[in-house]
């Protein structure tokens, strides 16, 4: 049977095109059910307080960077969304006196407008957020060399090359958007050869860092979470790290605080990864084939899928 049209954006693929039985199964999951979906290669962890949640996220930076040496540099790829961990990272580096001389950092993504990445002066610049919330707060004698900071640009060549320059990526962190993306790996438009079926998982996983057109839901989400609801402020394109680079990370760690994707969305991707159901209409589900994925939940942000009128 042909796939359903999206009930959100009929010209795009997204999770609303999935089989109704799978959607209903996801909506029924309790937090206890979600933990039970852990398996070899996929771990589900719950945190009872936001303090513990964001501290654990910040400590992944420290754990990765402490492994870095001159002979074996180590890096982490990190998101904007969430951002609450970033000042904690700087504080931990300073308090521990941790030199970042041989550590590396990859930014996950950046907005794209007027034929290039947005400048750091742009109010929504991800590079600006990383620098202001984390790297500019680290003591100068401990700071990471500028050459070890890799932010995606409109010309992606240098960024892509940095992933094959002998630096081990210990962990790639991420959040989850309303379109069930990590970074800006959104579902694709329903056009051309993808008019009737979305890309096969194996095909989507071959995508590298690239400029992408964003799903309308992603535009609305970023306006809500970062722009005070002003959708006209949000660029319609972005540069995103791709699945190809993601599979070079030893571990993928996704952080669900309940402030980005919904109660349903958090359940859906947990179910699909736990049961190894990969579908590119739900890009996060493709991580079912990564050998080391961890989902981290703030218990108070999981919410309920029960109907409740407001």
N, C-alpha and C positions, 0 to 999 in steps of 0.2 A: 504493500500500500504506500502511496505517496506520503511524505512527511507533512505534518500540519504546518500551516502558516503561523508565523509568530503573532501572538496577540498584542505585542508591544510595538514592533516595527516590522511590518510584513515584508519589507525589502531586505531584511537581515535574517541570519540564523541566530537563535538564542535558545535558552533552556525551555521556553514555552513550546518548542517544537518536539519535545520529548514525548514518549509514550505516556499516557495518563496514568497507567498503573505504577510506573516508576516515580512519577511526581507524587502520587498519593502515598506510596511507601515511604518516601523521604519525609513527608509532612507528619507522618505518625511517629517518627523517631523521638525517643526521650534522650536526655543527656547520657543516661546509663547505656542505652542502645548504641549511642555514638561511640562511646569508649570501647564497647565490645567489637566494633568494626576494626579495631587494631589487628594487624597481622604482620607477618615477616615483611619488612620493607615499608610498613606504614604504621605509625604510632600516633595515637590520640591522647593528648594530655589536657587536663583541666586545672585551672588556677582559681582559687576562691576569692582572691582580691586583685584589684588592678595593680596595686603596688608590687605584688609578687609576679604578676603577669609581665609588666614592663621591665622589672628588674631581670627576670629570666631572659627576656628578649635582648636586653643590653649585654648580659653576660655572654651571649653567643658571640658578640663582637670580641669581647676580651678573650674568650677561649680560643677563638680562631687566631687572633693576632699574637697571642703568647707563643704560638707554635712557629712564628716566622723567624728565620735566621738568614744570614747572608747567603748561604748555600741553598737554602730552601725557603724562599719567600712564600708567604701565605696571605690570601686575601679573603674578603667577604663581599658579597653583592647585597646591597640593602635598599629598602623601599622608602618612599615618602608616602605614608599612609599604611601603617601608622607612623607618627613622628615622635610620640611621647618618650620612646626609648633613647632618642638621640642625645639630649642633655645628660642622661644618666651614663651613657657611654663616655662622654667627655669627662664627667666627674670621676668615674672609675679609673680611666686612664691616668688622670692627674693624681688621684689618691694612691694608686698603686705604683706610681712612678714608672709606668710601662712605656718603654721606648717603642715608637712605631717606625723606626728607621727601615725595617725590612718588611713591614706590613703593607698591604694594598687594600684598596676599596674600589668597587665598581658601583656607580649609580645605576639603578635599574632602567630608568626611563627619563624622558624630558619632553616638554611640549614643543611643537613644531609649527611655525607660522612664517609666512613671507619667504618661503624657500630655505629656511634654516632653523636651527634650534632657537628657542626664545633666549634673549640675553638674560644674564643674572639680574638685571634691573627689573625684569618682568615680575609682577607681584606673585605669580604662581610658579616661578622658576623652582624646579626641584633642586638644582645645584645650589641655588641661593639658600634654600632651606637646609640642605645638608651642611653647608658651610656655617651658616648662622647658628644653627641649633647644636652642632657637634664640633666640626673641625676647627673653627675659629676660637673655640673655648678651651682647646687643649694647649697646655703650656708649650712654649716655643721649643724648648730643648727636647720635648717628647714627640713633637709633631711629625706626622707622616710627610715625607718628601712630596712636593707637588707632582713630581713625575709618577708617583704611585697612586694618585687619585685619577680614576678613569670615569669621566662623565660622557654619556653618549652625545654625539653631535650630528648635525644634518648629514655630513659626510661621515659615514659610520666606519670607514676603513680603519682608522687608528684604534677605535674602540674594539672592533672585532679582532684586530691583531693582538691586542693586549691579553685576550683570552688564550692565546697560544704562545705566549712569551715566557713560559717556564714558571709562571706563578700558579700555585695550587689554590683553587677556590674551595675552601673548607665548607662553606655554607652559603646558600642563597636564601635570603629571607624574602618574605612578601606578605602582602595583605590579600584580601579577596574582594573584588568589586561586585557590583550588582549583576554584571554580565558573567560572573564566575571566572573572571580573568585573574592572572597574576601578571605583574607589570601591566603593559597595555596589550597583552595578547587576547584581544577581543575575538568573538566569533566574526566570521567574514560576511560580506554582503551576499545576498541570494541572487546571483547573476552569473552569466556565462556558464561554465561547466559546473558551477555550484548552485544552479537555479533549482534543481530538484533534490540534491543531496549535498550536505556539507562536506568539506574535505575529509578524506579518510584520516584517522589518527596518525598513521605512519607518515602521511604526506604533510600534515600540519607540523609534526615534530621536526621536520627538516627545515623549517623556517628559522632564519637567523635574525640578528639585529637588523631592524628595518624601520622605515617610516610607514605608519599605518593611519588609515581613516578610522575614526572612532565611532562605535555604536552610539546611537542617540541616548541610550540609557547611561552610558559612561559619561557623556557630556553633562547630563542632568545630575548625576551623582557627584561629579567633581564640583559643579556649581554649588550643590548643597553642602558638601563637606568642607570646601576650601574657599568658596567665593561668595558666601552669604546668600546663595540662591541666584546670583547674577550670572545666568547662563551665557550672556553675551560676552563675558570676560574669558570664557573657556575656549582655547583653540580647538579646532575640529580635527586636528591631526597631532600625532605624537611620534617620538622615536622610542622604540621599546627593545629591551633585551629579548632575544628569541628563545624558543625551545632548544635550538642547537647549542646555545651557550648554557642554558639551564642544565642540560644533561652533562655538562662538564663540571658542574658543582657536585661535590661529594654528598652533600645533604641539601634538601630543600625544606625550609622551615616556614610554615605559613601561620600568621598570627591573627586570630579572630577575636577582636575585642567587642564585637557587636555594634560597632559604630559605622561600619562600611556596608557589608552585606547583611541581609535580613536573617531572621530566624529560619526561614525556609531555605535560603541559599546556603547557610552554614551546614544544614542537614544534608542537602542534596549532594554537595561535593564530597562530604564524608562518606555517604553511602556509595557513591560511584567509585571513589578510589578504593574504599574498603572492599568492595565486591569486584573490582577490576572491570568496571564498565566505562570504557573510554569513548567519548563522542565529542567531536570538535565544536559542536554547538554549545558545549559546556567546557571551555578550554581547560579549566582547572582539572577536569576529570582525566586529562591526558597524563597527569602525574601518576596515574595508576601504574604506569610502566617504568617509573623512575625507581631505582633500587633503594632509596633512603629518603622517605618523606615523613615529616612530622607536622601534625596539625595541633596548634596550641589555642585553647579556648579560655576566655574569661567566663566562668560559669554564669555570672550575673548578666552576661550579654547574649546568652544563647536564646533566650526568649521562648515563646510558644507559638505554634502554628494554629492554635485555636482561634476561631472567629470571635472577635471582640470589637464592638462598634465604639468609635470615639468621635 
